[in-house]
Amino acid sequence: MTDVREPRHDLADPKVLLLDFLDYYRVVVGRKVVGLAPEELNRSRLPSGWTPLQLLKHLVYMEERWLRWGFAAEPVLLPWGDQDDDGKWQVRPEETVDLLLAAMDLAGARTREIADRSALDDKAAVGGRFTTEAECPSLGWILTHVLQEYARHAGHLDVARELIDGSVGE
């Protein structure tokens, strides 16, 4: 998790760019949480109340909701398992940073598997997250949405990390 580099500047294939930037932001997110003491992982520094560990868990579930459950319509046991009944992010006591980082890596591998067998203009399948064809976005839309989620939340973690220990940058 020490090598953080944006995708090569000569890439032009949109799918490769999206997937490589997703990989890049997963590493960025991982670097923001690795090394934090457990009390800092579970402490909020912001008025909205989320903790770094909750945000990490949210990203894992968000990616699974959009790719596995959404695009591929695969069964997902608890698609909203990152949230309580009121929609607030939650982390169970047994969920550690190492467990969630491994889950994020697995979600990324599954995203690549799904994307490798599909075109960007393919529509999501009906039956998982989406109940009608009219609701089904394209793979390109989903990958872009997931990428912006990662980028936005990496920025949030950037601010949280700076507040915690002054650490800045990717």
Secondary structure, DSSP 8 states (H G I E B T S, - for coil): --------TT---HHHHHHHHHHHHHHHHHHHHTT--HHHHT---STT---HHHHHHHHHHHHHIIIIIIIS----S-TTTTB-TTS-B---TT--HHHHHHHHHHHHHHHHHHHHTS-TT-B--TTSS-SSGGG--BHHHHHHHHHHHHHHHHHHHHHHHHHHH-----
